[in-house]
Amino acid sequence: MLEYALKESFGFLHIKKQSIGEVFMATVIVYHDVKDGNHWAKAWKKSPGSRHEMFAKIGVKARTFRDEQNPNTTGLILDIPDMEKFQTFMASDEAKQAMKEDGLDVKSLHTLNEFTL
């Protein structure tokens, strides 16, 4: 089920890329529920071994968000320079383990992809 959710969420083809210097960046909004919002937030605290550091290894910058009324509803804005590398990483054992450790409810995972008409 995890693979299916990731494919459905991250397996998109048409994304808007914005140029930042010489790097083309895709921006994606991801939101989902987690078992414990405080636990999830601690995993994202900027420090060695954090989720920020994990994503930085593939060049992805993340901004984190939580719903004030329901802190177990969480979200990210991701700046992704290489979508293929990102998709490969999200299907990796490392990413799956991180989502499991963070208590991610995969069924609740949604993405919003920037597009142009």
C-alpha distances in whole Angstrom, upper triangle without the diagonal:
4,5,5,6,9,10,11,12,14,15,18,21,24,24,28,29,32,34,35,38,37,33,31,29,26,25,22,21,18,18,15,16,16,18,21,22,25,23,21,24,26,23,24,28,30,31,30,27,25,22,25,26,23,23,26,26,24,27,25,26,25,26,25,25,25,26,29,29,25,25,21,20,20,20,21,24,23,26,24,27,25,22,21,21,19,16,17,17,14,12,14,14,17,15,11,14,16,13,13,17,17,15,13,11,8,8,12,12,14,17,20,22,25,27,30,32
4,5,5,6,9,10,10,12,13,16,20,22,22,26,27,29,32,32,35,34,30,28,26,23,22,19,19,15,15,13,14,14,16,19,20,23,20,18,21,23,20,21,25,26,27,27,23,22,19,21,23,19,19,22,22,21,23,21,23,21,23,22,22,22,24,27,27,24,23,19,18,18,18,18,21,20,22,21,24,22,19,18,18,16,13,14,14,10,9,11,11,13,11,8,11,12,10,10,14,14,13,10,10,6,8,11,10,13,15,18,20,23,25,29,31
4,6,5,6,9,10,10,11,14,17,20,21,24,25,28,30,31,34,32,29,27,24,22,22,19,19,16,17,16,17,18,20,22,23,26,23,21,24,25,22,23,26,28,28,28,24,23,20,22,23,19,19,22,21,20,22,20,23,22,24,23,24,25,26,30,30,27,26,22,21,20,20,20,21,20,22,20,22,20,17,16,16,14,11,11,12,9,7,10,11,13,11,9,13,14,12,13,16,17,16,14,13,10,11,14,12,14,15,18,19,23,24,28,30
4,5,5,6,8,10,10,13,16,19,20,23,25,28,31,32,35,33,30,27,25,22,22,18,19,16,17,15,17,18,20,23,24,27,25,22,25,27,24,25,28,30,31,30,27,26,22,24,26,22,21,25,24,22,24,22,24,23,25,24,24,25,26,29,29,26,26,23,21,20,20,20,21,20,23,21,23,21,18,17,18,16,13,14,15,12,10,13,15,17,14,12,16,17,14,15,19,19,18,15,13,10,10,13,11,12,14,17,18,21,23,26,28
4,5,5,6,8,9,12,16,18,18,22,23,26,29,30,33,32,28,26,23,20,19,16,15,12,13,12,14,15,17,20,21,24,22,19,22,24,22,22,25,27,29,28,25,23,20,22,24,20,19,23,23,21,23,20,22,20,22,20,21,21,22,26,26,23,22,19,17,17,16,17,18,18,20,19,22,20,17,17,18,15,12,14,14,11,10,14,15,16,13,11,15,15,12,14,17,16,15,12,10,7,7,9,7,9,11,14,15,19,21,24,26
4,5,5,6,7,10,14,16,16,20,21,23,26,27,30,29,25,23,20,17,17,14,14,11,13,12,15,16,19,21,21,23,22,19,21,23,20,20,24,25,26,26,23,21,17,19,21,18,16,19,19,17,19,17,19,18,20,19,20,21,22,26,27,24,23,20,18,17,15,15,16,15,17,16,18,16,13,13,14,11,8,10,11,7,7,11,13,14,11,10,13,14,11,13,16,16,15,12,12,8,10,11,8,9,10,13,14,18,19,23,25
4,5,5,5,8,11,14,15,19,20,23,26,27,30,28,25,22,20,17,17,15,15,14,15,15,18,19,22,25,24,27,26,22,25,27,24,23,27,28,29,29,26,24,21,22,23,20,18,21,21,19,20,18,21,20,22,22,23,24,25,29,30,27,26,23,21,20,18,18,18,17,19,16,19,16,13,12,14,12,8,10,12,9,8,12,15,16,14,13,17,17,15,17,20,20,19,16,15,12,12,14,11,11,11,14,14,17,19,22,24
4,6,6,8,11,13,14,18,20,23,26,27,30,29,26,23,21,17,17,14,14,12,14,14,17,19,22,24,24,27,26,23,25,27,25,24,28,29,31,31,28,26,22,23,25,22,20,23,24,21,22,20,22,20,22,22,22,23,24,27,28,25,25,22,20,19,17,17,18,17,19,17,20,18,14,15,17,14,11,14,15,12,12,16,18,19,16,15,19,19,16,18,21,20,19,16,15,11,11,12,10,9,9,12,12,16,17,20,22
4,6,7,11,13,13,16,18,20,23,25,28,27,23,21,18,14,14,10,11,9,10,11,14,16,20,22,21,24,23,20,22,24,22,21,24,25,28,28,25,23,19,20,22,19,17,20,21,18,19,17,18,17,18,18,18,19,21,24,25,22,22,20,17,16,14,13,14,13,16,14,17,16,13,14,15,12,10,13,14,10,11,15,17,18,14,14,18,17,14,17,20,18,18,14,13,10,10,11,7,6,6,9,10,13,15,19,21
4,6,9,11,11,14,15,18,21,22,25,24,20,18,15,12,12,9,11,10,12,14,17,18,22,24,23,25,24,20,22,24,21,20,24,24,26,26,24,22,18,19,20,18,15,18,18,15,16,14,16,15,17,18,19,21,22,26,27,25,24,22,19,17,15,13,13,12,13,12,14,12,9,10,11,9,6,10,11,8,10,13,16,16,13,14,17,17,15,17,20,19,19,16,16,12,14,14,10,9,7,10,9,13,14,18,20
4,7,10,11,14,16,19,22,23,26,25,21,18,16,13,14,12,14,13,16,17,20,22,25,27,26,29,28,24,26,28,25,24,28,28,30,29,27,25,21,22,23,20,18,20,21,17,19,17,19,19,21,22,23,25,26,30,31,28,27,25,23,21,18,17,17,15,16,14,15,13,9,9,12,10,7,10,12,10,11,14,17,18,16,16,20,19,18,20,23,22,22,19,18,15,16,16,13,12,10,12,11,14,15,18,20
4,6,7,11,13,17,19,21,24,23,20,17,15,12,13,11,13,13,16,18,21,23,27,29,27,30,29,26,27,29,27,25,29,29,31,31,29,27,23,23,25,22,19,21,22,18,19,17,19,19,21,22,23,25,26,30,31,29,28,26,23,21,19,17,16,15,15,13,15,13,9,10,13,12,10,13,15,13,14,18,21,21,18,19,23,22,20,23,26,24,24,21,21,17,18,18,14,12,10,10,8,11,11,14,16
4,6,10,12,15,18,20,23,21,19,15,14,11,13,13,15,16,19,21,25,27,30,32,31,33,33,29,30,32,30,28,31,31,33,33,31,29,25,25,26,24,21,23,23,19,19,18,20,21,23,24,25,28,29,33,34,32,31,30,27,25,22,20,18,16,16,14,14,13,9,10,14,13,11,14,17,16,16,20,23,24,21,22,26,25,23,26,29,28,28,24,24,21,21,21,18,16,13,13,10,11,11,13,14
4,7,9,13,16,19,21,20,18,14,13,10,12,12,15,16,19,22,26,28,32,33,31,34,33,30,30,33,30,28,32,31,34,34,32,30,26,26,27,25,22,23,24,21,20,18,20,21,22,24,25,27,28,32,33,32,31,30,27,25,21,20,17,16,15,14,15,14,11,13,16,15,14,17,19,18,19,23,26,26,23,24,28,27,25,28,31,29,29,26,26,23,23,22,19,16,13,12,8,9,7,9,11
4,6,10,13,15,18,18,15,11,10,7,8,9,12,14,18,20,24,26,30,31,29,32,31,28,28,30,28,26,29,28,31,31,30,27,24,23,25,23,19,21,22,18,17,16,17,17,19,21,22,25,26,29,31,30,29,28,25,23,19,17,14,13,12,11,12,12,9,12,15,14,13,17,18,17,19,22,25,25,22,24,27,25,24,27,29,27,28,25,25,22,23,22,18,15,12,10,6,6,5,8,11
4,7,10,13,16,16,13,9,8,6,8,10,13,16,19,22,26,28,32,33,30,32,32,29,28,31,29,26,29,28,31,32,30,28,25,23,25,24,20,21,23,19,18,16,17,17,19,21,22,25,26,30,31,31,30,29,26,23,20,17,14,13,11,11,12,13,11,14,17,15,16,19,20,20,22,25,28,27,24,26,29,27,26,30,31,29,30,27,27,25,26,24,21,18,14,11,8,5,5,6,10
4,7,9,12,12,9,6,5,5,7,10,14,17,20,23,27,29,33,33,31,32,32,29,28,30,28,25,28,26,29,30,29,26,23,21,23,22,19,19,20,17,15,14,15,16,18,21,22,26,27,30,33,32,31,30,27,24,20,18,14,12,10,9,9,10,10,13,15,14,16,19,19,19,22,24,27,26,24,26,29,27,26,30,31,29,30,27,28,26,27,26,22,20,16,14,10,8,9,10,13
4,6,9,10,8,5,5,7,8,12,15,18,22,25,29,30,34,34,31,33,33,29,28,30,29,25,27,26,28,29,29,27,24,21,23,23,19,19,21,18,15,14,14,16,17,21,22,26,28,30,33,32,31,31,28,25,21,18,14,13,10,10,10,12,13,16,17,17,19,21,22,22,25,26,30,28,26,28,31,28,28,32,32,30,32,29,30,28,30,28,24,22,18,16,13,10,11,11,15
4,6,6,6,4,6,9,11,15,18,21,24,28,31,33,36,36,33,35,35,31,30,32,30,27,28,26,29,29,29,27,25,22,23,23,20,19,20,18,15,15,15,17,19,22,25,28,30,33,36,35,33,34,31,28,24,20,17,15,11,12,10,12,14,17,18,18,20,22,23,23,26,28,31,29,27,30,32,30,30,33,34,32,34,31,33,31,33,31,27,25,21,19,16,14,14,15,18
4,6,5,6,7,10,12,15,18,21,24,28,31,32,36,35,32,33,33,30,28,30,28,25,26,23,26,27,27,25,23,20,21,22,18,17,19,17,13,13,13,16,17,21,23,27,29,32,35,34,32,33,30,27,23,20,16,14,11,11,10,13,15,18,18,18,21,23,22,23,27,27,30,28,26,30,31,29,29,33,33,31,33,31,33,31,33,31,28,26,22,20,18,16,17,18,21
4,6,8,10,13,15,19,22,25,28,31,34,35,39,38,35,36,36,32,31,32,30,27,28,25,27,28,29,27,25,22,23,24,21,18,20,18,15,16,16,19,20,24,27,30,33,35,38,38,36,36,34,30,27,23,20,18,14,14,12,15,18,20,20,20,23,25,24,26,29,29,32,30,29,32,34,31,32,36,36,34,36,34,36,34,37,35,31,29,26,24,21,19,20,20,24
4,7,10,13,16,19,23,25,29,32,35,36,39,39,36,37,37,33,32,33,31,28,29,27,28,28,29,28,26,23,23,23,20,18,19,17,14,16,16,20,22,26,28,32,35,37,40,39,37,37,35,31,28,24,21,18,14,14,11,13,16,18,18,19,22,23,23,25,27,28,31,29,28,31,33,31,32,35,35,34,37,34,36,34,36,35,31,29,26,24,21,20,20,21,24
4,6,10,13,16,19,22,25,28,31,32,36,35,33,34,33,30,29,30,28,25,26,24,26,26,26,24,22,20,20,20,17,15,16,14,11,12,13,16,19,22,25,29,32,34,37,36,34,34,31,28,24,21,18,15,11,10,7,9,12,15,14,15,18,19,19,21,24,24,28,26,24,27,29,27,28,31,32,30,33,30,32,30,33,31,28,26,22,21,18,17,18,19,22
4,7,10,13,17,19,23,26,30,31,34,34,32,33,33,29,28,30,28,25,27,25,27,27,27,25,22,20,21,21,17,16,17,14,12,12,13,16,18,22,24,28,30,33,35,34,33,32,30,26,23,19,16,13,10,9,6,8,10,13,14,14,16,18,19,20,22,24,27,25,23,26,29,27,27,30,31,29,32,29,31,28,30,29,25,23,19,18,15,13,14,15,19
4,6,10,13,16,19,23,26,27,31,31,28,30,29,26,25,27,24,22,24,22,24,25,24,22,19,17,18,18,14,14,16,13,10,9,10,12,15,18,20,24,26,29,32,31,29,28,26,23,19,15,12,10,6,5,4,7,9,12,13,12,14,17,17,17,20,22,25,23,21,24,26,24,24,27,28,26,28,25,27,25,27,25,22,20,16,15,12,11,13,15,18
4,7,10,13,16,20,23,25,28,29,26,28,28,24,24,26,24,21,23,22,25,25,24,22,19,17,19,18,14,15,17,13,12,10,11,12,14,17,19,22,24,27,29,28,27,26,23,20,17,13,10,8,6,5,6,8,7,11,12,11,12,15,16,15,18,20,23,22,19,22,24,22,22,25,26,24,26,23,24,22,24,22,19,16,13,11,8,8,10,12,16
4,7,10,13,17,20,22,26,26,23,25,25,22,21,23,22,19,21,20,23,25,24,21,18,16,18,18,14,15,17,15,13,10,10,10,11,14,15,18,20,23,26,25,23,23,20,17,13,10,7,6,5,6,9,11,10,14,14,12,14,17,17,16,19,21,24,22,19,21,24,21,20,24,25,22,24,21,22,21,22,20,16,14,11,9,7,6,10,13,16
4,6,10,13,17,19,23,23,21,23,23,19,19,22,20,17,20,20,23,24,23,20,16,15,18,17,14,15,18,15,14,11,11,10,11,12,13,16,18,21,23,22,21,20,17,14,11,8,6,5,7,8,11,12,10,14,14,11,12,16,15,14,17,19,22,20,17,19,21,19,18,21,22,20,21,18,19,17,18,16,13,10,7,6,5,7,10,14,17
4,7,10,14,16,20,20,18,20,21,17,17,20,19,16,19,20,23,24,23,19,16,15,19,18,15,17,19,17,16,13,12,10,10,10,10,13,14,18,19,18,17,17,13,11,7,6,5,6,9,11,14,16,14,17,17,14,15,18,17,15,18,20,22,21,17,19,21,18,16,20,21,18,19,16,16,15,16,14,11,8,5,5,7,8,12,16,19
4,7,11,13,16,17,15,18,18,14,15,18,16,14,18,19,22,23,21,18,14,15,18,16,14,17,19,17,17,13,13,10,10,10,10,12,13,17,18,16,15,14,11,9,5,5,6,8,11,12,16,17,14,17,17,13,14,17,16,13,16,18,20,18,15,16,18,15,13,16,18,15,15,12,13,12,13,10,7,6,4,6,9,12,15,19,21
4,7,10,14,14,12,16,16,13,13,17,16,14,18,20,22,24,22,19,15,16,19,18,16,19,21,20,20,16,16,12,12,10,9,9,10,14,15,13,12,11,7,6,4,6,9,11,14,16,20,20,18,20,20,17,17,20,18,15,18,20,21,20,16,16,18,16,13,16,17,14,13,10,10,10,11,8,6,5,6,9,12,14,18,21,24
4,7,10,12,11,14,14,11,13,16,15,15,18,20,23,24,22,19,16,17,20,19,17,21,23,22,22,18,18,15,14,12,10,10,11,14,14,11,11,8,6,6,6,9,12,14,18,19,22,23,20,22,22,18,18,20,19,15,17,19,20,19,15,15,16,14,11,13,15,11,10,7,7,7,8,5,4,6,9,12,15,18,21,25,27
4,7,9,8,12,12,10,12,15,15,15,18,21,23,25,22,19,17,19,22,20,19,23,25,24,25,21,21,17,16,13,12,10,10,13,13,9,9,6,4,6,8,12,15,17,21,22,26,26,23,25,25,21,21,23,21,17,19,21,21,20,17,16,16,15,11,12,13,10,8,6,6,8,9,6,7,10,13,15,19,22,25,28,30
4,6,6,9,9,7,10,13,12,13,16,19,21,22,20,17,15,17,20,19,19,22,24,24,24,21,21,17,17,13,12,10,11,14,14,10,9,5,6,7,10,13,16,18,22,23,26,26,24,26,25,21,21,23,20,17,19,20,19,18,15,14,14,12,9,10,10,7,5,4,5,9,10,9,10,13,15,18,21,24,27,31,33
4,7,9,8,8,11,13,13,15,17,21,22,23,21,18,17,20,22,21,21,25,26,26,27,24,24,20,20,16,15,13,14,15,15,11,10,6,9,10,14,16,20,21,25,26,30,30,28,29,28,24,24,25,23,20,21,22,20,19,17,16,15,13,11,10,10,8,5,7,7,11,12,11,13,16,19,22,25,28,31,35,37
4,6,5,6,9,10,11,13,15,18,20,21,19,17,16,18,21,20,21,24,26,26,27,24,23,19,18,15,14,11,12,14,14,10,8,6,9,10,13,16,20,21,25,26,30,30,29,30,29,25,25,27,24,21,23,23,22,20,18,17,16,14,12,12,11,8,7,9,10,14,16,14,15,18,20,23,26,29,32,36,38
4,5,5,6,9,10,11,12,16,18,20,18,15,14,16,19,19,19,22,24,25,25,22,20,17,15,11,10,8,9,11,12,9,5,4,7,7,11,13,17,19,22,24,28,28,27,29,28,24,25,26,23,21,23,23,23,21,18,18,17,14,13,13,12,9,9,10,12,15,16,14,15,17,19,21,24,26,30,33,36
4,5,5,6,9,10,11,14,16,18,17,14,14,16,19,19,20,22,24,25,26,23,21,17,16,12,12,10,12,12,13,11,8,8,11,10,13,15,19,20,24,25,29,30,29,31,29,26,27,28,25,23,25,25,24,21,19,20,18,15,14,15,13,10,11,12,15,18,20,18,18,20,22,24,27,29,32,36,39
4,5,5,7,9,10,14,15,16,14,12,12,15,17,17,18,20,22,24,24,22,20,17,17,13,14,12,14,15,17,14,10,9,12,11,14,15,19,20,23,25,28,29,28,29,27,24,25,26,22,20,23,22,20,18,17,17,15,12,12,12,9,7,8,11,13,16,19,17,17,20,22,24,27,29,33,36,39
4,6,5,7,9,13,14,16,14,11,10,12,15,14,15,18,20,21,21,18,17,14,13,10,11,10,13,14,16,13,10,8,10,8,10,12,15,16,20,21,24,25,24,26,24,20,21,22,19,17,20,19,18,16,14,14,13,10,9,11,9,5,7,8,11,14,17,15,14,17,18,21,23,25,29,32,35
4,5,5,6,10,12,14,13,10,10,11,14,14,15,17,19,21,21,18,16,13,11,8,9,9,12,13,15,13,9,10,11,9,10,11,14,16,19,21,24,25,25,27,25,21,23,24,21,19,22,22,21,18,16,17,16,13,12,14,12,9,11,12,15,17,19,17,16,18,19,21,23,25,29,32,35
4,5,5,9,10,12,11,8,9,11,13,14,15,17,19,21,21,19,17,14,14,11,12,12,16,16,19,16,13,13,15,12,14,14,17,18,21,22,25,26,26,28,25,22,24,25,21,20,23,22,21,18,17,18,16,13,13,14,11,9,12,14,17,19,22,20,19,21,22,24,26,28,32,35,38
4,6,8,9,10,8,6,6,9,10,10,12,14,16,18,18,16,15,13,13,11,13,13,17,18,21,18,14,14,15,12,13,13,16,16,19,20,23,23,23,25,22,19,21,21,18,17,19,18,17,14,13,14,13,9,10,12,9,7,11,12,16,17,20,19,18,20,20,23,24,26,30,34,37
4,6,8,10,9,5,5,6,9,10,10,12,14,16,16,13,12,9,9,8,10,12,15,17,20,18,14,14,14,11,11,10,13,13,16,17,20,21,21,23,21,18,20,21,17,16,20,19,19,15,14,16,15,11,12,14,12,10,13,13,17,18,21,19,17,19,19,21,22,24,27,31,34
4,6,9,9,6,8,8,10,12,13,13,16,18,18,16,13,11,11,10,12,13,17,18,21,19,16,16,17,14,14,13,15,16,18,20,22,24,24,26,24,21,23,24,21,20,23,22,22,18,17,19,18,14,15,17,15,12,16,16,20,21,24,23,21,22,22,24,25,26,30,33,37
4,7,8,6,8,6,8,11,12,11,14,16,15,14,12,11,11,11,14,16,20,21,24,23,19,19,20,17,16,14,16,15,17,18,20,22,23,25,22,20,23,24,20,20,23,22,22,18,18,20,19,15,17,19,17,15,19,19,23,24,27,25,23,24,23,24,25,26,30,33,37
4,6,5,9,8,8,11,13,12,14,17,17,16,14,14,14,14,17,19,23,24,27,25,21,22,23,19,19,18,19,18,19,21,22,24,25,26,23,21,24,24,21,21,24,22,22,18,18,20,19,15,18,20,17,16,20,21,24,25,29,27,25,27,26,27,28,29,33,36,40
4,6,9,9,7,9,12,11,12,16,16,16,15,15,17,17,20,22,26,27,30,28,24,24,25,22,21,19,21,19,20,21,22,23,24,25,22,21,23,23,19,20,23,20,20,16,17,19,17,15,18,19,16,16,20,21,25,25,29,28,26,28,27,29,29,31,34,37,41
4,7,8,6,7,10,11,11,14,15,15,15,15,16,16,19,21,25,26,29,26,23,22,23,20,20,18,20,18,20,20,21,22,23,23,20,18,21,20,16,17,19,17,16,12,13,16,14,11,14,16,13,13,17,18,22,22,26,25,23,25,25,27,28,29,33,36,39
4,5,5,6,9,10,11,14,14,13,12,11,13,12,16,17,21,22,25,23,19,19,19,16,16,14,16,15,17,18,20,21,21,22,19,17,20,20,16,16,19,17,17,13,12,15,13,10,13,15,12,11,15,16,19,20,24,23,20,22,22,24,25,26,30,33,37
4,5,5,6,8,10,12,12,11,10,9,11,10,14,15,19,21,24,21,18,17,17,14,13,11,13,12,14,15,17,18,18,19,16,14,16,17,13,13,16,14,14,11,10,12,12,8,10,13,11,10,13,13,17,17,21,19,17,19,18,20,21,23,26,30,33
4,5,5,6,9,11,10,8,7,7,9,10,13,16,20,22,24,23,19,19,19,15,13,11,12,11,12,13,15,16,17,19,16,14,17,17,14,14,18,17,17,14,12,16,15,12,13,16,15,13,17,16,20,20,23,21,19,20,18,20,20,22,25,28,32
4,6,5,7,9,10,9,9,10,12,13,17,20,23,25,28,26,23,22,22,18,17,15,15,13,14,14,16,17,18,19,16,14,17,17,14,15,18,16,16,13,12,16,15,12,15,17,16,15,19,18,22,22,25,24,21,23,21,23,23,24,28,31,34
4,6,6,8,9,9,10,10,13,14,18,20,23,26,28,26,23,21,21,18,17,14,15,13,14,13,15,15,16,16,13,11,14,14,10,11,14,12,13,9,9,12,12,9,12,15,14,13,17,16,20,19,23,22,19,21,20,22,22,23,27,30,33
4,5,6,7,5,7,8,11,13,16,19,22,25,27,25,22,21,20,17,15,12,12,9,10,9,11,12,12,14,11,9,12,12,9,10,13,12,14,11,9,13,14,11,13,16,15,14,18,16,19,18,22,21,18,18,17,18,18,20,23,26,30
4,5,5,5,6,9,12,14,18,21,24,27,30,28,25,24,23,20,17,14,14,11,10,10,11,12,14,15,12,11,14,14,12,13,16,15,17,14,13,17,17,14,16,19,19,18,21,20,23,22,25,24,21,22,20,21,20,21,24,27,31
4,6,7,10,12,16,17,21,24,27,30,33,30,27,26,26,22,20,17,17,14,13,12,12,12,14,14,11,10,14,13,10,12,15,13,15,12,12,16,16,14,17,19,19,19,22,21,24,23,26,26,23,23,21,23,22,23,26,29,32
4,6,9,12,15,17,21,24,27,30,32,30,28,26,25,22,19,16,15,12,11,9,8,8,10,10,7,7,10,10,8,11,13,12,15,13,12,16,17,15,17,20,20,19,22,21,24,22,25,25,21,21,19,20,19,20,23,26,29
4,7,10,13,16,20,23,26,29,32,30,27,27,25,22,19,15,14,10,8,7,6,8,10,12,9,9,13,13,11,13,16,16,18,16,15,18,20,17,19,22,22,21,24,22,25,23,26,25,22,22,19,20,18,19,21,24,27
4,6,10,13,16,19,23,25,28,26,24,23,22,18,15,11,10,7,6,5,7,8,10,12,10,8,11,13,11,12,15,15,18,15,13,17,18,16,16,20,20,18,21,19,22,20,23,22,18,18,16,16,15,16,19,22,25
4,7,10,14,17,20,23,26,24,22,22,20,16,13,10,8,6,5,7,9,12,13,15,14,11,15,16,14,14,18,18,20,17,15,19,20,17,17,21,20,18,21,19,22,21,24,22,19,18,16,16,16,16,19,22,26
4,6,10,13,17,19,22,21,18,18,16,13,10,6,6,5,7,9,12,14,14,17,15,12,15,17,15,14,18,18,20,17,15,17,18,15,15,19,18,16,18,16,19,19,21,19,16,16,14,14,15,16,19,22,26
4,7,11,14,16,19,18,16,16,15,11,8,5,5,7,9,12,15,17,17,20,19,16,18,21,18,17,21,22,23,20,17,20,20,17,17,20,19,16,18,17,19,19,22,19,16,16,14,14,15,16,20,23,26
4,7,11,13,16,15,12,13,11,8,6,5,7,9,12,15,18,20,19,22,21,17,19,22,19,17,21,22,22,20,17,19,19,16,15,18,17,14,16,14,17,17,19,17,15,15,14,15,17,18,22,25,28
4,7,9,12,11,9,10,9,6,5,6,8,11,15,17,21,23,22,25,24,20,22,24,22,20,23,24,25,22,19,20,21,18,16,19,18,15,16,14,16,17,19,15,14,14,14,15,17,18,22,25,28
4,6,9,8,5,7,6,4,6,9,12,15,18,21,24,26,25,27,26,23,24,26,24,21,24,25,26,23,20,21,21,18,16,18,18,14,14,13,15,17,18,14,14,14,15,16,19,21,24,27,30
4,5,5,5,7,6,6,8,12,14,17,21,23,27,29,27,30,29,25,26,29,27,24,27,28,28,26,23,24,24,21,19,21,20,17,16,15,15,18,18,14,15,15,16,17,20,22,25,28,30
4,6,6,9,9,10,12,15,17,20,24,26,30,32,30,33,33,29,30,32,30,27,30,31,31,29,26,27,27,24,22,23,22,19,18,18,18,21,21,18,18,19,20,20,24,25,28,31,33
4,6,9,9,11,14,17,19,23,26,29,32,34,32,35,34,31,31,34,32,29,31,33,32,31,28,27,28,25,23,24,23,20,19,18,18,21,20,17,18,19,21,21,25,26,29,32,34
4,5,6,9,12,15,18,21,25,27,31,32,30,33,32,28,29,31,29,26,28,29,29,28,25,24,24,22,19,20,20,16,15,15,14,17,17,14,16,17,19,20,24,26,29,32,34
4,5,7,10,14,17,20,23,25,29,30,29,31,30,26,27,29,27,24,26,27,27,25,22,22,22,19,17,18,17,14,13,13,14,17,17,14,15,17,19,20,23,25,29,32,34
4,6,10,13,17,19,23,24,28,29,27,29,28,25,25,27,24,21,24,24,24,22,20,19,19,16,14,15,14,11,10,10,10,13,14,11,13,15,17,19,22,25,28,31,34
4,7,11,14,17,20,22,26,27,25,27,27,23,23,25,23,20,22,24,24,23,19,19,20,17,14,16,16,12,11,10,10,12,13,9,10,11,14,16,19,21,25,28,30
4,7,11,13,17,19,23,24,22,24,24,20,20,23,20,18,20,22,22,20,17,17,18,15,13,15,15,11,11,9,11,12,14,10,10,11,12,14,17,19,23,26,29
4,7,10,13,15,19,20,19,21,21,17,18,21,19,16,19,20,21,20,16,17,18,15,13,16,16,13,13,11,12,13,14,11,9,9,9,11,14,16,19,23,25
4,6,10,12,16,17,16,19,18,14,16,19,16,14,18,19,20,18,15,17,18,15,13,17,17,14,15,13,15,14,16,14,11,11,9,10,12,14,18,21,24
4,7,10,13,15,14,18,17,14,16,19,17,15,19,20,22,20,17,19,21,18,16,20,20,17,19,16,18,17,19,16,13,12,10,9,10,11,15,18,21
4,6,10,11,11,14,14,10,13,15,14,13,16,18,20,18,15,17,19,16,16,19,20,17,19,17,19,18,20,18,14,13,10,10,10,11,15,18,21
4,7,9,10,13,13,10,13,16,15,14,18,19,22,20,17,20,22,19,19,23,23,21,23,20,22,21,23,21,18,16,13,12,11,11,14,17,21
4,6,6,10,9,7,10,13,12,12,15,17,20,18,15,18,21,18,18,22,23,21,23,21,22,21,23,22,18,16,13,13,11,12,14,17,21
4,6,9,9,8,11,13,13,14,17,18,21,20,18,21,23,21,21,25,26,24,26,24,26,24,26,25,21,20,17,16,14,14,16,18,22
4,6,5,6,9,10,11,12,15,16,19,18,16,19,22,20,21,24,25,24,26,24,25,23,25,25,21,20,17,17,14,15,17,19,22
4,5,5,6,9,10,10,12,14,18,17,15,17,20,19,19,22,24,23,24,21,23,20,22,22,18,17,14,14,12,13,15,17,20
4,5,5,6,9,10,11,13,16,16,15,17,20,19,19,22,24,24,25,22,24,21,23,23,19,19,16,17,15,17,18,20,23
4,6,5,6,9,10,11,14,14,12,15,18,17,18,21,22,22,24,21,23,21,23,23,20,20,17,19,17,18,20,23,26
4,5,5,6,9,10,13,12,10,13,16,15,15,18,19,19,21,18,20,17,20,20,16,16,14,15,14,16,18,21,24
4,5,5,6,9,12,13,10,12,15,15,14,17,19,19,20,17,19,16,18,18,15,15,13,15,14,16,18,21,24
4,6,5,6,10,11,10,11,14,15,15,17,19,20,21,19,20,17,20,21,18,18,17,19,18,20,22,25,28
4,5,5,8,8,7,9,12,11,12,15,16,17,18,17,19,16,19,20,17,18,16,19,18,21,23,26,29
4,5,8,8,5,7,10,10,10,12,14,14,16,13,15,12,15,16,13,14,13,16,16,19,21,25,28
4,7,8,7,7,10,11,11,13,15,16,17,15,16,13,16,17,14,16,16,19,18,22,24,27,30
4,5,5,6,9,10,11,12,14,16,17,16,17,15,18,20,17,19,19,22,21,24,27,30,33
4,6,5,6,8,10,10,12,14,15,15,17,15,18,20,18,20,21,24,24,27,30,33,36
4,6,5,6,9,10,10,12,14,14,17,16,19,20,18,20,20,23,24,26,29,33,36
4,5,5,6,9,10,10,12,11,14,12,16,17,14,16,16,20,20,23,26,29,32
4,5,5,6,9,10,11,10,12,10,14,15,13,16,17,20,21,25,27,31,34
4,5,5,6,8,10,10,13,12,16,17,16,19,20,23,24,27,30,34,37
4,5,5,6,9,9,12,12,16,16,14,17,18,21,23,25,29,32,35
4,5,5,6,5,9,8,12,12,11,14,15,19,20,24,27,30,33
4,5,5,6,9,9,13,14,13,17,18,22,24,27,30,34,36
4,5,8,11,12,16,16,15,19,20,24,26,29,32,36,38
4,6,9,11,14,14,13,16,18,21,23,26,29,33,36
4,6,9,12,12,12,15,18,21,24,27,30,34,36
4,6,9,8,8,12,14,17,20,23,26,30,33
4,5,6,7,11,14,17,20,23,26,30,32
4,5,5,9,12,15,18,21,24,28,30
4,6,9,12,15,18,22,24,27,29
4,6,10,13,16,20,22,26,28
4,7,10,13,17,19,23,25
4,7,10,13,16,19,21
4,6,10,12,16,19
4,7,9,13,15
4,6,10,13
4,7,10
4,7
4
